[in-house]
Amino acid sequence: MRVLALIPAREGSKGIPFKNGQVLGDKTLLEHAMYCAKNAQQVTAVAVSTDSAAWALAAQKHGCLAIPRPDTLASDTSNVVETVRHALETLPESYDILVLVQPTAPLRTATDLDQIIAQLAADIQCDGMVSVVPFDDLHPARMYRLDDQGNMQSLEPAHEMNRRQDLEPVYYRNGCFYAVRVSAFLKEQTLMPKNKKAYVMNAAWCANIDTPRDLKMAELLYADWVKTVKP
């Protein structure tokens, strides 16, 4: 199967200015994404969709394709589905599977990417696979909606008082990978097709960077991740 790893790298960001260019360890977040994708054996091509001339040059320097993203797809309100569709329409080659590799979730390996691709390719009934991590403490049974008077409404009232050990596991999208068959993407216009399965990753390394606090937490995790995982 022909597999495209697509890295979205918009220049602007409200949460963290120049977010994709922030350095974690010895690489920028964009470089971490390119390193992961370039070292995966199952990936046919790596492309960076960006509105930044500097990041387009960085992509080419690292042996990746650079897709110039129009301003209409580079605003804070731009839809990632439109970015993916633009990439597929722009590239001259066709692909069977597309994997979105976001720079904002850097604690992942090329082995993870190879495994999620292999699992999707092997399951002909499955149109997509999404990376997730199990959550214990951050569980819907511990969450509430508040009305206008501040009254608490449990999301899972039947399990509100259950011990953590007795709660059914829930899983959170960690942002590392969204893998989808291109045919399903074009038909459903989503990275979350109806027939999808989970690729479960280690919650200890969950780091999805959208705010300065997220970046500080990722910096703390990174040193241990490098020593433990040895990417």
C-alpha positions in Angstrom: 0.0 0.0 0.0 1.1 3.6 -0.7 1.1 5.6 2.5 1.3 9.4 2.8 2.4 10.9 6.2 1.0 14.4 6.2 2.4 17.0 8.7 0.2 20.1 9.1 2.5 23.1 10.0 0.6 26.3 10.1 2.8 29.3 10.9 0.4 31.2 13.1 -0.8 30.1 16.6 -2.7 31.9 19.3 -1.9 29.5 22.2 1.9 29.5 21.6 3.5 31.9 19.1 5.5 30.1 16.5 4.3 26.8 18.1 5.6 24.4 15.5 9.1 26.0 15.8 9.3 25.5 19.5 12.3 23.4 20.5 11.9 20.2 22.5 15.2 18.5 23.3 17.4 18.8 20.2 14.6 19.3 17.6 11.7 21.7 16.9 8.2 20.2 17.1 8.1 20.2 13.3 11.4 18.4 13.1 10.2 15.8 15.6 7.2 15.0 13.3 9.4 14.8 10.3 11.9 12.6 12.1 9.1 10.2 13.1 7.6 10.0 9.7 10.9 9.7 7.7 12.0 6.8 9.9 8.9 4.8 9.5 9.4 1.8 7.1 5.7 1.7 6.1 5.6 5.3 4.9 5.9 6.0 1.1 6.1 9.8 1.2 6.2 12.5 3.8 4.6 15.9 3.1 4.5 19.1 5.1 1.5 21.4 4.5 2.5 24.9 5.5 2.0 28.6 4.8 5.6 29.3 6.0 8.4 29.6 3.5 10.9 28.8 6.2 9.2 25.6 7.1 8.8 24.6 3.5 12.6 24.9 3.2 13.0 22.9 6.4 10.8 20.2 4.9 12.8 20.0 1.7 16.0 20.0 3.7 14.8 16.9 5.6 13.7 15.1 2.4 10.0 15.8 2.7 7.6 17.2 0.2 6.5 20.8 0.8 2.9 21.7 0.0 2.3 25.5 0.0 -0.9 26.1 1.9 -3.1 29.0 0.8 -4.1 31.7 3.3 -7.7 30.5 3.3 -6.5 27.2 4.9 -4.1 28.8 7.4 -6.3 30.7 9.7 -7.3 29.9 13.3 -10.7 28.7 12.0 -9.4 26.5 9.2 -10.6 23.0 9.1 -7.9 20.2 9.0 -10.2 18.2 6.6 -9.8 21.0 4.0 -6.0 21.0 4.5 -5.9 17.2 4.0 -8.1 17.4 0.9 -5.9 20.2 -0.5 -2.8 18.1 0.0 -4.3 15.1 -1.8 -5.4 17.3 -4.7 -2.0 19.0 -4.9 0.3 16.0 -4.8 0.8 14.3 -8.2 0.8 10.8 -6.7 -2.1 8.9 -5.3 -2.1 7.1 -1.9 -4.1 4.3 -0.3 -3.6 5.4 3.3 -3.0 8.9 4.8 -1.7 9.4 8.3 -1.9 12.9 9.9 1.2 13.4 12.0 0.7 16.5 14.1 3.8 18.4 15.4 2.0 19.1 18.6 2.1 15.5 19.8 5.9 14.8 19.7 6.3 11.8 22.1 5.9 9.0 19.6 8.1 6.8 17.6 8.5 5.6 14.0 7.7 2.1 15.3 4.3 3.4 16.5 3.6 4.9 13.1 4.6 1.6 11.4 2.3 -0.4 13.7 -0.7 1.8 13.2 -0.3 1.6 9.4 0.2 -2.2 9.5 -2.9 -2.7 11.7 -5.1 -0.6 9.4 -3.8 -2.2 6.3 -4.4 -5.7 7.7 -8.0 -5.0 8.7 -10.1 -4.7 5.6 -13.2 -3.9 7.6 -11.6 -0.9 9.2 -11.4 2.5 7.5 -9.4 4.4 10.1 -7.2 4.1 13.2 -6.7 6.8 15.8 -4.1 6.8 18.5 -5.5 7.0 22.1 -4.3 6.6 25.7 -6.3 5.1 28.6 -7.4 7.5 31.2 -8.1 6.6 34.9 -8.4 9.8 36.9 -9.7 11.9 34.1 -12.8 9.8 33.7 -16.4 10.9 32.8 -17.6 9.6 36.1 -15.5 12.3 37.7 -16.8 15.1 35.5 -19.8 17.4 35.7 -21.9 19.9 33.8 -22.9 23.0 35.8 -26.1 24.8 35.3 -26.6 28.6 35.7 -26.8 28.3 39.4 -23.6 26.2 39.7 -25.5 22.9 40.4 -23.5 19.8 39.5 -24.8 17.3 37.0 -22.7 14.2 36.7 -21.9 12.9 33.3 -22.2 9.3 34.7 -24.4 9.5 37.7 -24.6 5.7 38.0 -20.8 5.6 38.6 -20.2 8.9 40.3 -19.1 7.3 43.6 -17.3 4.2 42.2 -13.7 3.6 43.0 -11.2 4.3 40.2 -10.4 0.6 40.1 -14.1 -0.2 39.4 -14.6 2.2 36.6 -14.8 0.9 33.0 -11.7 2.2 31.1 -12.1 5.2 28.8 -9.7 6.4 26.2 -8.5 9.8 25.1 -7.3 10.9 21.6 -3.7 11.9 22.2 -3.1 13.6 18.9 -0.2 11.5 17.7 -1.8 9.8 14.7 -4.9 9.8 12.6 -4.7 7.1 10.0 -7.4 6.7 7.4 -7.9 5.0 4.1 -8.0 7.7 1.4 -11.1 6.2 -0.2 -12.9 6.5 3.2 -11.7 10.0 3.7 -12.9 11.2 0.3 -16.2 9.6 0.8 -16.9 10.7 4.4 -14.8 13.9 4.5 -13.4 13.2 7.9 -10.3 11.8 9.6 -12.7 10.0 12.0 -14.6 7.6 9.7 -17.5 5.6 10.9 -15.6 2.3 10.9 -12.5 3.0 13.0 -10.5 1.4 15.7 -8.1 2.5 18.4 -4.3 2.3 18.5 -3.6 2.3 22.2 -0.4 4.1 23.4 1.2 4.6 26.7 -0.6 7.2 28.8 2.7 8.0 30.6 3.9 9.9 27.5 0.8 11.8 26.6 1.8 15.3 25.6 -0.5 17.3 23.3 1.0 20.8 23.1 -1.5 23.7 22.7 -0.6 26.0 25.6 2.6 27.2 27.3 1.7 24.9 30.2 1.5 21.9 27.8 4.9 22.8 26.5 6.4 22.9 30.0 4.9 19.5 30.8 6.3 18.1 27.6 9.7 19.4 28.4 9.6 17.6 31.8 8.5 14.3 30.2 10.9 14.5 27.2 14.1 13.6 29.1 12.6 10.5 30.7 10.9 9.5 27.4 14.2 9.6 25.5 15.9 7.5 28.2 13.0 5.0 28.5 11.7 4.7 24.9 15.0 5.3 23.1 13.3 6.6 19.9 
